[in-house]
């Protein structure tokens, strides 16, 4: 099957999961399937990720191939298996939290339109950073495993000049922006469990990279921060 078709099928799967996590709770709480901003976010995300998939298939096919690998594999350390499970669970919970808060809990007042709009732009910036990370790193697979036999090299350019794990930073930025756009500032609290889950993955990943990837130790000495610039 052509790479671009596989990529677009993956987009469809993402949209099915995202739609179920965002719109399903709305139906459960309000009895309606309609949520304007939720639908706008799903459609926008679908269009952007589809365009990014086609672009990557053309300009960086190896990078897209890496992102289409399964999140679990036989070569994956047990620690990373469980870290991946926790990451997926916390990400799903953070998405479901938003419609429940907007339509049922209303823990905090919804942000004004200008704040929500800024959140939308922040989410777009996070998405753009994700695409940049994938473009420059053809070894950004979805799990932790030794890729030395595939010729893995240390990537120090682009977003990797900012932090050692810019993909995780990108995901946090996109989550924060989407929370504001969708009208649930209270759901920003879900950044904490997501960050903690990612931190566990980082520790597993870095032990693997230090053992198997020549030059990674030197890179760590140059780039001190793992996910959050100037913090950690």
N, C-alpha and C positions, 0 to 999 in steps of 0.2 A: 504494500500500500504506500503511495507517495507520502513523503514526510509532511507536506502541507495539509493533506487530508487528515492524517493522524493528528496533526496539531489542532485542526478545526474541530475534530470529533472530541478532543480533550476540552476545547472551549465549550462545546455543548454540555459536556458533563459538569464542568464548573458552573455553568449557568443554571443547570437543573438543581444542583446542590444549593447555590446561592438563593435561587428563587424559593426553594422549599424552606430555607432557614429564615428568609426575610418575610415572605408573604404567608407562609403556613401559620405562624403565630398570629398574624393579623386576622386571618380567617377564624382561628380558634377563639380569639378574644372578642372581636367585633362582629363576626358573622359575615364580613365582607372580604372580597378578594382584592379590593382596590386600595392602593396606597400610592398616591402620586409620586412622592419623592423616592419611595422604594422602587417603583417601576422605572423611574428615570435613572436611578443608579444602576439597576440591572441592565437596562438597555445600553447605557453609556459604557458600562464595563464590558458588555458583550461586543460592542463595536470596537472599542479600543484594543481589547485583547485579541480579537480577530485580526485587526490590522497589524498588530505587533507580531502575531504568529506568521502571517504572510511575509512580513518584512524579514523576520528572522530566518524563515525557510529559504529566502532568497540570498540574504547577506551573511548570515551566520548559521548555516544548517547544523553544524556540530553543536552549537550552543542550544538550539532548539531540541535536538536529539537528546541532549543531556537532561533537559527539563521534562521530557516525555518518559523518562525511566520511572518505574514504580517506586513508591516511597519506602518499600520494604524489599529486602533481598537476603539471600542466604549468606552473603559476605558481610552483612551488616552486624556490627557488634550488638550484643543483647542490650547493653545500656542505651544505644541509640534507637533500638526498636521501641523500647518503652518511652524514651524521650519523644520520639515521633508520634506515638499514640497520644501522649499528653498534649503535645503541641496541637495536633488535629482536634482534640477534644476542647481545648481552651479557645482555639480559633472559632470553632463552631458555636461554642457557648457565647462568645463575644458578639457574634452576629445575631443569634437568637435573642440576646439580651435587649438589643435595640428596639425591635417592634414591641416586645413586651413592655418596655419602659414607655414608649411613645403612646401606646394604646391602652395600657392598664395601670402601670405603676406610677408614672409621671413623678419620678423622684425629685427632679429639678425642673424649673420652668424651661420651656423650649427656648433656644437662642433666637435673637432677632435675625431677620433675613440677611443682614449684612454679615453677621458672624457665621451663619450657615453657608453663605456664599464663599466666604474665606475658607471654611472647612472643605467645600467642594474643590477649590483650587489646591488646597493642601493634599487632598486625596489624589488629585491628578499628578501632583509633583511626586508623591510616593510611588504611583504607578510608573511614571517615567523613569524614576530611579531604578525600579525593578527591571525594566526593559534594558536599561543601560548596563546593569550588573550582568544580566544574562548575555548581552551582546559581547562583553569583553571577556567573559569567563566561560569557556566551552566545557569546563569540568564541574559546573554548578548543578550536580545531580541532587535528587530529593532525599538522599540518605547519606550516611557516613560510611565510606568504605575505601580501601586502599586502591587508588587509581594509578599507582606508579607504573604498572604494566601498560597503561594507555598513554604514557608520556606526560602525565600531569606536571604542570609547571606553576610556580608562584606567580600570581597576577598582582602587580603593584600599581598599575595605572588606573585611570578613570576613578570610579567610586572607591576602589581599593586603596587609593591614596588618602582617603578620609578615615575610614575605619577598616578593621580586618574582616568584618562580616556585614557588608553594606546591604545584603539581601534582607537581613533581619531588621535592620534600621528602616529600610524601605517599607516593609510590611507594617511596622509600628506607625510610621508616618501616614500611610494610607488608611489604616484603621482609625487613627485619631481624626483625620479629616472627614472620613465617611460618617463617623459618629455625630459630628457637628452638623454636617449637611442633612442627615436624616432626622435631626431634631432631638437627639438624646445626649446631652452633655454628661449625664450621669453614667453613661456607658463607657466613658473614658476610664473609669475605674478598672475596666476589664483589660486595659493595657498592662496592668500589674501582673496578673497570672500569665498572660501571654509572654511578657518579658521574662518572667521567672522560668517558664518552660523553655524558651529559647536559650536562656543562660545555661541550662543543663545541657542542651544540645551543643552549645559552643564549647563547653568543657570537654565533652566526648570528642568532638570534631578536632579540637586543637591537639589533643593527645595523639590522635591518629596522624594528623598532619606533621607534627613534630617528629614522629617516628618514621614516616614514610616519604615525606616531601623535602628534598634537599633545598636549602635556602629559606625554609619557612621560619626557622628560629631567628635568622637575621632579620627577616621581614617583621617579626614580632617586636624586635628591639627598636625598629624604626617606627612602626605603627603601634603605638602603645594601647590604643583604645579598641575594644572588641566590637561593641555595638553603638554605644552612645558617645559621641565626640566630647572630649574633655571631662567625661564622667567615668565610663567603664568600657 
